[in-house]
């Protein structure tokens, strides 16, 4: 008796509903039947099925009454996951952070300038590059300086110093002769007596 009452009450209730609501309910139920007819022992909802329910949720306020395959809280979770995926893909497509890309010749010039001018820092190299007409920030130069190969070992730098200054060193050694009284011979100085 109770089942018969439910059927009659449901039919009377549906009689007063709009045609659009009936069509949407029919569409929702047919979609679930298609999922159940798939040849899997445990049918799963695919991407298109999930998109259907997310769209139906936006179009129809009574969508929960026809949903039998999953819990009604699952559909908003799919919607949020779709937005997360959308924004993740959108962020990957956008250009990378930072300023414009520096030209290849500047990227080659900085590592060349660093070993040749070991005492120069990023501000000096920045100034030199600006005089050459390259607009590069000082911070970018300091980043590229860290990547530049350094001079060889300190011993090799010392050898290069000695090689470059051997004439001056030899001249200094030959003409400065200290004596027992620490008076330098050959060194003429006007001293008051």
Secondary structure, DSSP 8 states (H G I E B T S, - for coil): -HHHHHHHHHHHHHHTS-HHHHHHHHHHHHHHHHHHTSSSSS----HHHHHHHHHHHHH-TTGGGG--SS-HHHHHHHHHHHHHHHHHHHHHHS--SSS----HHHHHHHHHHHHHTTT--HHHHHHHHHHHT----HHHHHHHHHHS---S-HHHHHHHHHHHTHHHHHHHHHH-EE-TTS-EET-------
